[in-house]
């Protein structure tokens, strides 16, 4: 997935966060299928631009919390560990 605003690591973290917040389940598709992270990335280069720095800081904080728990970035963690970081 090509990014318009975020760097690859930020986009991977955002995609993983979106997938945990709105997971695909027996009720239907989730954020991954809806390409929520790509939508947010595009919006950060447009109408959501004023929030770009806040997104970057938030994604960095999520990644830092993940690395503190397991020495891996958030996107590299299994779903249960991702949920623990987000909680």
C-alpha positions in Angstrom: 0.0 0.0 0.0 1.5 3.3 -1.1 1.4 6.1 1.4 0.5 9.7 0.6 1.4 11.2 4.0 2.7 8.7 6.5 6.0 6.8 6.3 5.8 3.0 5.8 6.3 2.2 9.5 3.5 4.7 10.5 1.2 3.3 7.9 1.8 -0.3 9.0 1.1 0.7 12.6 -2.1 2.6 11.6 -3.3 -0.3 9.6 -2.8 -2.7 12.5 -4.5 -0.4 15.0 -7.5 0.0 12.6 -7.7 -3.7 12.2 -7.8 -4.3 15.9 -10.4 -1.5 16.5 -12.7 -2.7 13.7 -11.8 -6.4 13.1 -13.1 -8.6 10.4 -15.4 -11.2 12.0 -18.4 -13.4 11.4 -20.5 -10.3 11.0 -18.6 -9.0 8.0 -15.6 -7.1 6.8 -13.5 -4.8 9.0 -11.2 -1.9 8.7 -8.7 -3.8 6.6 -11.2 -4.6 3.9 -12.6 -1.0 4.1 -9.0 0.3 3.6 -9.5 2.6 6.6 -5.8 3.2 7.0 -5.4 4.3 3.4 -8.4 6.6 3.8 -6.9 8.2 6.9 -3.5 8.6 5.2 -5.1 10.4 2.2 -7.2 12.6 4.6 -4.0 13.6 6.4 -2.8 15.1 3.1 -6.0 17.0 2.8 -8.8 18.0 5.2 -7.2 16.1 8.2 -3.8 17.8 7.6 -3.9 19.9 10.7 -4.0 16.6 12.7 -0.9 15.1 10.9 1.5 15.8 13.8 -0.9 14.4 16.4 -1.3 11.2 14.3 2.5 10.8 14.0 2.9 11.3 17.7 0.1 8.9 18.6 1.4 6.2 16.2 4.9 6.6 17.6 3.5 6.2 21.2 1.7 3.0 20.2 4.8 1.6 18.7 6.9 2.6 21.7 4.5 0.9 24.0 4.6 -2.2 21.9 8.4 -2.3 21.9 8.5 -1.8 25.7 6.4 -5.0 26.0 8.0 -7.2 23.5 10.9 -5.5 21.6 8.7 -5.6 18.4 6.7 -2.9 16.7 3.0 -2.9 17.1 2.3 -4.1 13.5 4.6 -7.1 14.2 2.7 -8.3 17.3 0.1 -11.0 17.3 -3.5 -9.8 17.7 -3.8 -10.6 21.5 -0.6 -8.6 22.2 -1.9 -5.7 20.0 -5.1 -5.7 22.1 -3.1 -5.6 25.3 -1.0 -2.6 24.0 -4.2 -0.7 23.0 -5.9 -1.5 26.3 
